[in-house]
Amino acid sequence: MNFLEIPSKLLQKTVSDLSRLPGIGQRTALRLALYLLRQDVAFVRSLSQSILELRENIKYCKICHNISDDEICSICSNPSRQQQIICVVQDVRDVMAIERTQEFRGLYHVLGGVISPMDGITPEMLHLSSLFERVKEAKVEEIILALPATIEGDNTAFYIYQQLQNASVKFSTISRGISVGDELDYIDELTLGQSIRQRIPYHVQQKTSSL
């Protein structure tokens, strides 16, 4: 859309800002902006304040790197969780997806991405060192590699296995009822829950890695 078609510079600025959000084109941004114009000022003020507080006050758990309102997230601080099992995921959306299944009662570790040399993402850029420290310092019995069914996800899982293969820990991965290339947060809860329950030993699918 040509911004010259928008009769207000204020509206134009709002549309420009909204269209920077992922999945939001300029037409959708214009529709959202016009919707906000029709709402009470109190609602718009509350929305803008919520976004500002989110950006300024959200924390990341010092243990697992999940989003949290406190220094340690509600999962890591919950004594009823199985402390000896860590599920390794790509990002916080995967934690939410697995929690929705209500099939997992262990802890998590959020990497913040997967290793992807093509995209310039190296192991040092992810929360891998803190994972290795957790395994070294805590009595971890099992690591579940719940990473995307992609080349990058597989390479990341193999890298973790290589770094920790001498530790006395069991490695498993979610069963592949999940299609190759799928992201966990797009998978229905029944399929994902079954994949957690029916996880398999990781060593059965080791492969040579280029890392």
Secondary structure, 3 states (H helix, E strand, C coil): CCHHHCCCHHHHHHHHHHCCCCCCCHHHHHHHHHHHHCCCHHHHHHHHHHHHHHHHHCEECCCCCCEECCCCCCCCCCCCCEEEEEEEECCHHHHHHHHHHCCCCEEEEECCCCCEHHHCECHHHCCCHHHHHHHHHCCCCEEEECCCCCHHHHHHHHHHHHHHCCCCCEEEECCCCCCCCCCHHHCCHHHHHHHHHCCEEHHHHCCCCCC
